[in-house]
Amino acid sequence: MGVQRGPMLTGDAPKGAVRTGIVGKDIGTRLTRANFGAALLAAASDRSLIGRMPAVGN
């Protein structure tokens, strides 16, 4: 698994879809903690992320 970067985490309810990209350009500036956890679990088995540092957001 590569490094996952998240923007400001919130305690809001999960929002559903999680996007990967550049903070402020491809993704928002906030991310729910539940969605960040889901993204981390998904990234653990995604071999395409090895050596990369994607950012995730709602």
C-alpha positions in Angstrom: 0.0 0.0 0.0 1.2 3.5 -0.8 0.8 6.5 1.4 -2.8 7.9 1.5 -3.2 11.6 2.1 -6.5 13.1 3.2 -7.7 16.6 3.5 -9.4 17.9 6.7 -11.2 15.0 8.3 -14.8 15.5 9.6 -17.0 13.5 11.9 -19.9 13.7 9.4 -21.8 10.6 8.2 -20.2 8.8 5.3 -20.8 10.5 1.9 -20.6 7.4 -0.3 -18.1 7.8 -3.2 -14.5 8.6 -2.5 -12.4 10.4 -5.1 -8.6 10.1 -5.6 -6.4 12.9 -7.1 -4.9 16.3 -6.2 -6.3 18.2 -3.2 -8.2 21.2 -4.3 -8.2 20.2 -8.0 -9.6 16.7 -8.3 -11.0 16.3 -4.8 -12.5 18.4 -2.1 -10.9 19.9 1.0 -12.9 17.8 3.5 -13.3 14.0 4.0 -15.3 12.0 6.4 -13.4 9.8 8.8 -15.6 6.8 7.7 -14.8 7.4 4.1 -11.1 7.8 4.8 -11.1 4.5 6.6 -12.8 2.8 3.7 -10.3 4.3 1.3 -7.4 3.0 3.4 -8.9 -0.5 3.5 -9.4 -0.5 -0.3 -5.8 0.8 -0.9 -4.4 -2.0 1.2 -5.2 -4.4 -1.6 -4.6 -2.1 -4.6 -1.2 -2.9 -6.1 -1.5 0.0 -8.5 -0.9 2.4 -5.6 2.5 1.0 -4.6 5.0 3.8 -4.8 2.4 6.5 -5.2 0.9 9.1 -2.8 -2.7 9.7 -3.8 -4.9 12.1 -1.9 -8.5 11.0 -1.2 -11.6 13.2 -0.6 -15.4 13.2 -0.8 
